[in-house]
Amino acid sequence: MAEDLVLDTAIRDWVLIPLSVVMVLIGVLRYFVSKLMKGSSQLPDPKIVKEGQVIIRARSLRAGANYIPAKSFRARKAYYSNEENGLLHVPKGQAQNPQAQMFSDPNMAMDMMKKNLSMIIPQTLTFAWVNFFFSGFVAAKIPFPLTQRFRAMLQNGIDLSTVDVSYVSSRSWYFLNLFGLRGLFSLILGEENATDDTQRMMQMSGFGMDPSKTLGAEKDGLDIVQHEWALPKFEQRAEAVLRKLVK
């Protein structure tokens, strides 16, 4: 049977509250350090901006294909997906490897290294500080019962199977603050802040996407569109609406 513990108020005053305050202050400090490391804003690559605008226009053409005549649709479709000079056509020899492009551009590689350092170094130092000073403390208790599956997540650093699962160790409290303060940072620093580690990891995992594949996928989607002009049916729809109003 799980044992109930009586937590000392000194743990709250010297472990729980200081750890939470330090995590918030480190997040705010990381935000301002990241802004300083960005330096002067660089203009985006005109080729990347052009490809993005072409994709947006091609998607708009697919969405409104039935609202233009068939001749106009075929002309626009050839303008985008022509095999010789279409905007969505990327020759095989001109496809660039994004990884090679990153290493060829020193500014891009330097920016990525700065972002990684601003995320990894504070986390490593903070975890070492928590593990050295607060290891083994039972810092808090969750006010509702939990199953045994949450024991490894909430009681990291405590090897006691007799303690109830609802108790949280200091090390687990650090991880809960690390990934759970996103809403607070959004209120303090705004939505577009540099302290969101989950979003940063997603961006790092999605880095290296080939823009030529995106253009090719949009070209394939435009090729399979079946045009059906909706204008001749407008009179029938208007007649049906008027009949319903008259009745």
HELIX and SHEET records of a PDB file:
HELIX    1   1 THR A    9  ILE A   11  1                                   3    
HELIX    2   2 ARG A   12  LEU A   16  3                                   5    
HELIX    3   3 ILE A   17  LYS A   38  1                                  22    
HELIX    4   4 PRO A   46  ALA A   63  1                                  18    
HELIX    5   5 ALA A   65  TYR A   67  5                                   3    
HELIX    6   6 ALA A   70  SER A   81  1                                  12    
HELIX    7   7 LYS A   92  GLN A   94  5                                   3    
HELIX    8   8 PRO A   98  SER A  104  1                                   7    
HELIX    9   9 PRO A  106  PHE A  133  1                                  28    
HELIX   10  10 GLN A  148  PHE A  150  5                                   3    
HELIX   11  11 ARG A  151  LEU A  154  1                                   4    
HELIX   12  12 SER A  170  GLY A  180  1                                  11    
HELIX   13  13 ARG A  182  LEU A  189  1                                   8    
HELIX   14  14 ASP A  197  SER A  205  1                                   9    
HELIX   15  15 PRO A  211  ASP A  223  1                                  13    
HELIX   16  16 LEU A  231  LYS A  233  5                                   3    
HELIX   17  17 PHE A  234  VAL A  246  1                                  13    
SHEET    1   A 2 VAL A 138  LYS A 141  0                                        
SHEET    2   A 2 TYR A 167  SER A 169 -1                                        
END                                                                             
